[in-house]
Structure formats: C-alpha cells, structure tokens
Amino acid sequence: MKKVLFATTALVASTSFAMADVDLSGVAEMGIFGGDGIEDQFHTDIDVTFSMSGSTDNGLTFGASIDLDESDTDRT
C-alpha cells in the first residue's frame, strides 16, 4: 500500500511543474509561375513555428522556439 501511495504522490507532484504553453503557427504557399510551355515552374514554401513557454512553482520562467522552414523548391 505504501508503494502505491508513494507512486501516486510522486505523479501528482511531478505534473504541477511540467505544464507549459505551446503555440503552433505556420504559413504554406504554392503556385505556378513562368512563361509558355516548358518554362513553367512550380513553387512551394512551407514554414511552421512551435513556441513554448512556462514557469515553475518557484518562479523560474523558461521557453523555446523551433522554426521549421521547408526549403524553397522550384521545379520545371
């Protein structure tokens, strides 16, 4: 019984400081440009940003930002 109670207490205690705000934003664009016939090109560009922030119970704030940028591709 003591082991189960200890595990439950540890689980509840660990969740209080593990919470953070997560934002997801992004842009996607695609199109065709060029001239006549074989000169036409397809264009795609995708950008996604994850932003995370939070604070611990003792006031320490933390954060991170991850930017995923798909390279611009032009295909004939």
DSSP file (Angstrom, degrees, kcal/mol; ACC not computed):
  #  RESIDUE AA STRUCTURE BP1 BP2  ACC     N-H-->O    O-->H-N    N-H-->O    O-->H-N    TCO  KAPPA ALPHA  PHI   PSI    X-CA   Y-CA   Z-CA
    1    1 A M     >        0   0    0      0, 0.0     4,-2.2     0, 0.0     5,-0.2   0.000 360.0 360.0 360.0 -38.7    0.0    0.0    0.0
    2    2 A K  H  >  +     0   0    0      1,-0.2     4,-2.5     2,-0.2     5,-0.2   0.879 360.0  52.9 -64.5 -37.1    2.8    2.4    0.8
    3    3 A K  H  > S+     0   0    0      2,-0.2     4,-2.2     1,-0.2    -1,-0.2   0.900 110.1  47.4 -65.6 -40.5    4.4    1.9   -2.6
    4    4 A V  H  > S+     0   0    0      2,-0.2     4,-2.2     1,-0.2    -2,-0.2   0.920 113.5  47.7 -66.8 -43.9    1.1    2.7   -4.4
    5    5 A L  H  X S+     0   0    0     -4,-2.2     4,-2.3     1,-0.2    -2,-0.2   0.903 112.3  49.7 -63.6 -42.1    0.6    5.8   -2.3
    6    6 A F  H  X S+     0   0    0     -4,-2.5     4,-2.4     2,-0.2    -2,-0.2   0.907 110.9  49.4 -63.4 -43.0    4.2    7.0   -2.9
    7    7 A A  H  X S+     0   0    0     -4,-2.2     4,-2.0     2,-0.2    -2,-0.2   0.896 112.0  48.3 -65.1 -40.4    3.9    6.5   -6.7
    8    8 A T  H  X S+     0   0    0     -4,-2.2     4,-2.3     2,-0.2    -2,-0.2   0.909 111.8  49.4 -65.9 -42.2    0.6    8.4   -6.8
    9    9 A T  H  X S+     0   0    0     -4,-2.3     4,-2.3     1,-0.2    -2,-0.2   0.903 111.1  49.5 -63.3 -42.1    2.1   11.2   -4.7
   10   10 A A  H  X S+     0   0    0     -4,-2.4     4,-2.0     2,-0.2    -1,-0.2   0.886 110.7  50.7 -65.0 -38.5    5.1   11.4   -7.0
   11   11 A L  H  X S+     0   0    0     -4,-2.0     4,-1.3     2,-0.2    -2,-0.2   0.922 112.2  45.8 -65.7 -44.8    3.0   11.5  -10.1
   12   12 A V  H  X S+     0   0    0     -4,-2.3     4,-0.7     1,-0.2    -2,-0.2   0.898 113.5  50.0 -65.0 -40.9    0.8   14.3   -8.8
   13   13 A A  H  < S+     0   0    0     -4,-2.3     4,-0.5     1,-0.2     3,-0.4   0.854 109.2  51.4 -67.1 -35.1    3.8   16.3   -7.6
   14   14 A S  H  < S+     0   0    0     -4,-2.0     4,-0.5     1,-0.2     3,-0.5   0.781 102.9  58.4 -76.6 -25.2    5.6   16.0  -11.0
   15   15 A T  H  < S+     0   0    0     -4,-1.3     3,-0.3     1,-0.2     4,-0.2   0.736  91.9  69.3 -76.7 -20.5    2.7   17.2  -13.0
   16   16 A S  S  < S+     0   0    0     -4,-0.7     3,-0.3    -3,-0.4    -1,-0.2   0.821 109.4  32.2 -69.5 -29.5    2.4   20.6  -11.3
   17   17 A F  S    S+     0   0    0     -4,-0.5    -1,-0.2    -3,-0.5    -2,-0.2   0.455 105.4  73.0-104.7  -1.0    5.7   21.9  -12.7
   18   18 A A  S    S+     0   0    0     -4,-0.5     2,-0.3    -3,-0.3    -1,-0.1   0.324  70.7 108.9 -95.9   8.8    5.6   20.1  -16.1
   19   19 A M        +     0   0    0     -3,-0.3    36,-0.4    -4,-0.2     2,-0.3  -0.675  40.2 164.4 -89.9 139.6    2.9   22.3  -17.6
   20   20 A A        -     0   0    0     -2,-0.3     2,-0.4    34,-0.1    34,-0.2  -0.982  38.4-109.5-148.4 156.1    3.8   24.7  -20.4
   21   21 A D  E     -A   53   0A   0     32,-3.3    32,-2.2    -2,-0.3     2,-0.4  -0.748  32.4-167.3 -86.8 134.6    2.0   26.8  -23.1
   22   22 A V  E     -A   52   0A   0     -2,-0.4     2,-0.4    30,-0.2    30,-0.2  -0.990   3.3-170.8-126.4 125.7    2.6   25.6  -26.6
   23   23 A D  E     -A   51   0A   0     28,-3.2    28,-2.5    -2,-0.4     2,-0.4  -0.923   3.6-163.6-115.1 141.6    1.7   27.7  -29.7
   24   24 A L  E     +A   50   0A   0     -2,-0.4     2,-0.3    26,-0.2    26,-0.2  -0.992  17.5 160.9-125.7 126.2    1.7   26.4  -33.3
   25   25 A S  E     +A   49   0A   0     24,-2.3    24,-3.3    -2,-0.4     2,-0.3  -0.955   5.9 156.8-139.5 160.0    1.7   28.8  -36.2
   26   26 A G  E     -A   48   0A   0     -2,-0.3     2,-0.3    22,-0.2    22,-0.2  -0.994  27.4-138.4-173.5 169.3    2.6   28.4  -39.9
   27   27 A V  E     -A   47   0A   0     20,-2.6    20,-2.9    -2,-0.3     2,-0.4  -0.995  13.8-173.8-139.3 139.9    2.3   29.5  -43.5
   28   28 A A  E     +A   46   0A   0     -2,-0.3     2,-0.4    18,-0.2    18,-0.2  -0.998   7.7 173.5-135.9 134.3    2.1   27.5  -46.7
   29   29 A E  E     +A   45   0A   0     16,-2.5    16,-2.4    -2,-0.4     2,-0.3  -0.992   1.7 169.3-138.5 148.4    2.1   28.8  -50.2
   30   30 A M  E     +A   44   0A   0     -2,-0.4     2,-0.3    14,-0.2    14,-0.2  -0.988  11.0 137.3-152.7 154.7    2.2   27.2  -53.6
   31   31 A G  E     -A   43   0A   0     12,-2.4    12,-3.1    -2,-0.3     2,-0.4  -0.988  42.5-100.7-177.2-178.7    1.8   28.3  -57.2
   32   32 A I  E     +A   42   0A   0     -2,-0.3     2,-0.3    10,-0.2    10,-0.2  -0.987  37.6 165.1-124.9 133.5    2.9   28.2  -60.8
   33   33 A F  E     +A   41   0A   0      8,-2.7     8,-3.4    -2,-0.4     2,-0.3  -0.954  24.8  72.1-142.2 164.5    4.9   30.8  -62.5
   34   34 A G        -     0   0    0     -2,-0.3     6,-0.2     6,-0.2     3,-0.1  -0.893  69.0 -65.1 131.4-161.3    6.9   31.2  -65.6
   35   35 A G  S    S-     0   0    0     -2,-0.3     2,-0.3     4,-0.3     6,-0.1   0.234  74.0 -31.4-104.6-137.2    6.4   31.6  -69.3
   36   36 A D  S >  S-     0   0    0      3,-0.1     3,-1.8     4,-0.1    -1,-0.2  -0.650  97.1 -34.0 -92.0 142.9    5.0   29.4  -72.0
   37   37 A G  G >  S+     0   0    0     -2,-0.3     3,-1.5     1,-0.3    -2,-0.0  -0.259 131.4  14.4  60.7-119.5    5.2   25.6  -72.1
   38   38 A I  G 3  S+     0   0    0      1,-0.3    -1,-0.3    -2,-0.1    -2,-0.0   0.605 115.9  72.2 -70.9 -12.4    8.3   24.1  -70.7
   39   39 A E  G <  S+     0   0    0     -3,-1.8    -4,-0.3     2,-0.1    -1,-0.3   0.572  71.4 111.3 -81.0  -8.4    9.3   27.3  -68.9
   40   40 A D    <   -     0   0    0     -3,-1.5     2,-0.4    -6,-0.2    -6,-0.2  -0.389  51.2-164.4 -65.4 142.9    6.5   27.0  -66.3
   41   41 A Q  E     -A   33   0A   0     -8,-3.4    -8,-2.7    -6,-0.1     2,-0.4  -0.979  15.3-134.2-132.0 144.7    7.7   26.3  -62.8
   42   42 A F  E     -AB  32  75A   0     33,-2.2    33,-1.5    -2,-0.4     2,-0.4  -0.778  21.9-162.0 -94.6 142.1    6.0   25.0  -59.6
   43   43 A H  E     +AB  31  74A   0    -12,-3.1   -12,-2.4    -2,-0.4     2,-0.3  -0.988  12.8 171.9-128.7 131.8    6.7   26.9  -56.4
   44   44 A T  E     +AB  30  73A   0     29,-1.2    29,-1.4    -2,-0.4     2,-0.3  -0.995   3.3 174.5-136.2 144.8    6.1   25.7  -52.8
   45   45 A D  E     -A   29   0A   0    -16,-2.4   -16,-2.5    -2,-0.3     2,-0.4  -0.931   4.2-178.0-150.2 124.6    7.1   27.2  -49.5
   46   46 A I  E     +A   28   0A   0     24,-0.4    24,-2.7    -2,-0.3     2,-0.4  -0.991   1.6 179.5-129.5 128.4    6.1   25.9  -46.0
   47   47 A D  E     +AC  27  69A   0    -20,-2.9   -20,-2.6    -2,-0.4     2,-0.4  -0.997   1.6 179.9-128.4 130.9    7.1   27.5  -42.6
   48   48 A V  E     -AC  26  68A   0     20,-2.8    20,-3.4    -2,-0.4     2,-0.4  -0.998   6.0-166.5-131.3 135.1    6.0   26.1  -39.2
   49   49 A T  E     -AC  25  67A   0    -24,-3.3   -24,-2.3    -2,-0.4     2,-0.5  -0.986   5.4-165.5-126.5 127.9    6.9   27.6  -35.8
   50   50 A F  E     -AC  24  66A   0     16,-2.8    16,-3.0    -2,-0.4     2,-0.4  -0.953  10.1-173.0-106.3 126.2    6.5   26.0  -32.4
   51   51 A S  E     -AC  23  65A   0    -28,-2.5   -28,-3.2    -2,-0.5     2,-0.4  -0.986   3.6-177.8-121.8 130.5    6.7   28.3  -29.4
   52   52 A M  E     +AC  22  64A   0     12,-3.1    12,-2.6    -2,-0.4     2,-0.3  -0.969   7.9 160.0-128.6 141.1    6.8   27.0  -25.9
   53   53 A S  E     +AC  21  63A   0    -32,-2.2   -32,-3.3    -2,-0.4     2,-0.3  -0.988   4.3 141.4-154.4 159.0    6.9   28.8  -22.5
   54   54 A G  E     - C   0  62A   0      8,-2.2     8,-2.5    -2,-0.3     2,-0.3  -0.974  31.3-123.7-175.8-178.0    6.1   28.2  -18.9
   55   55 A S  E     - C   0  61A   0    -36,-0.4     6,-0.2    -2,-0.3   -36,-0.2  -0.994  19.4-125.0-146.9 150.0    7.2   28.8  -15.3
   56   56 A T    >   -     0   0    0      4,-2.7     3,-1.6    -2,-0.3   -39,-0.1  -0.339  37.5 -98.8 -86.4 173.0    8.0   26.6  -12.4
   57   57 A D  T 3  S+     0   0    0      1,-0.3    -1,-0.1     2,-0.1   -40,-0.0   0.781 122.9  54.5 -63.8 -27.1    6.4   26.8   -9.0
   58   58 A N  T 3  S-     0   0    0      2,-0.1    -1,-0.3     1,-0.0     0, 0.0   0.331 124.9 -97.5 -92.9   9.5    9.3   28.8   -7.6
   59   59 A G  S <  S+     0   0    0     -3,-1.6     2,-0.4     1,-0.3    -2,-0.1   0.420  73.3 143.7  98.3  -1.4    9.1   31.5  -10.4
   60   60 A L        -     0   0    0     -5,-0.0    -4,-2.7     1,-0.0     2,-0.3  -0.604  36.1-153.5 -73.7 124.3   11.7   30.3  -12.9
   61   61 A T  E     +C   55   0A   0     -2,-0.4     2,-0.3    -6,-0.2    -6,-0.2  -0.756  15.9 178.0-100.6 148.6   10.5   31.0  -16.4
   62   62 A F  E     +C   54   0A   0     -8,-2.5    -8,-2.2    -2,-0.3     2,-0.3  -0.952   3.5 165.4-143.4 160.7   11.5   29.0  -19.4
   63   63 A G  E     -C   53   0A   0     -2,-0.3     2,-0.3   -10,-0.2   -10,-0.3  -0.988  12.4-167.0-168.6 166.1   10.8   29.0  -23.1
   64   64 A A  E     -C   52   0A   0    -12,-2.6   -12,-3.1    -2,-0.3     2,-0.4  -0.982   7.3-155.6-157.4 155.4   11.8   27.8  -26.5
   65   65 A S  E     -C   51   0A   0     -2,-0.3     2,-0.5   -14,-0.2   -14,-0.2  -0.991   6.4-168.3-138.5 129.8   11.0   28.4  -30.2
   66   66 A I  E     -C   50   0A   0    -16,-3.0   -16,-2.8    -2,-0.4     2,-0.6  -0.979   4.4-164.1-121.5 123.7   11.5   26.0  -33.0
   67   67 A D  E     -C   49   0A   0     -2,-0.5     2,-0.7   -18,-0.2   -18,-0.2  -0.931   0.5-166.5-111.7 114.7   11.2   27.2  -36.6
   68   68 A L  E     -C   48   0A   0    -20,-3.4   -20,-2.8    -2,-0.6     2,-0.6  -0.897  10.4-177.9-101.0 115.8   10.8   24.5  -39.3
   69   69 A D  E     -C   47   0A   0     -2,-0.7     2,-0.3   -22,-0.2   -22,-0.2  -0.935  18.0-146.9-121.3 109.2   11.4   26.0  -42.7
   70   70 A E        -     0   0    0    -24,-2.7   -24,-0.4    -2,-0.6     3,-0.1  -0.570  34.8-107.0 -71.6 132.1   11.0   23.8  -45.8
   71   71 A S        -     0   0    0     -2,-0.3     2,-0.2     1,-0.1    -1,-0.1  -0.298  36.7 -99.9 -64.7 144.8   13.5   25.0  -48.4
   72   72 A D        -     0   0    0    -27,-0.1     2,-0.5   -29,-0.1   -27,-0.2  -0.458  43.4-163.0 -65.5 126.3   12.0   26.8  -51.4
   73   73 A T  E     -B   44   0A   0    -29,-1.4   -29,-1.2    -2,-0.2     2,-0.5  -0.956  14.6-175.4-120.1 131.1   11.7   24.5  -54.3
   74   74 A D  E     -B   43   0A   0     -2,-0.5     2,-0.4   -31,-0.2   -31,-0.2  -0.988  12.2-174.8-121.4 120.6   11.2   25.4  -57.9
   75   75 A R  E      B   42   0A   0    -33,-1.5   -33,-2.2    -2,-0.5    -2,-0.0  -0.919 360.0 360.0-120.0 143.2   10.7   22.5  -60.3
   76   76 A T              0   0    0     -2,-0.4   -36,-0.1   -35,-0.2    -1,-0.1   0.407 360.0 360.0 -93.8 360.0   10.4   22.6  -64.1
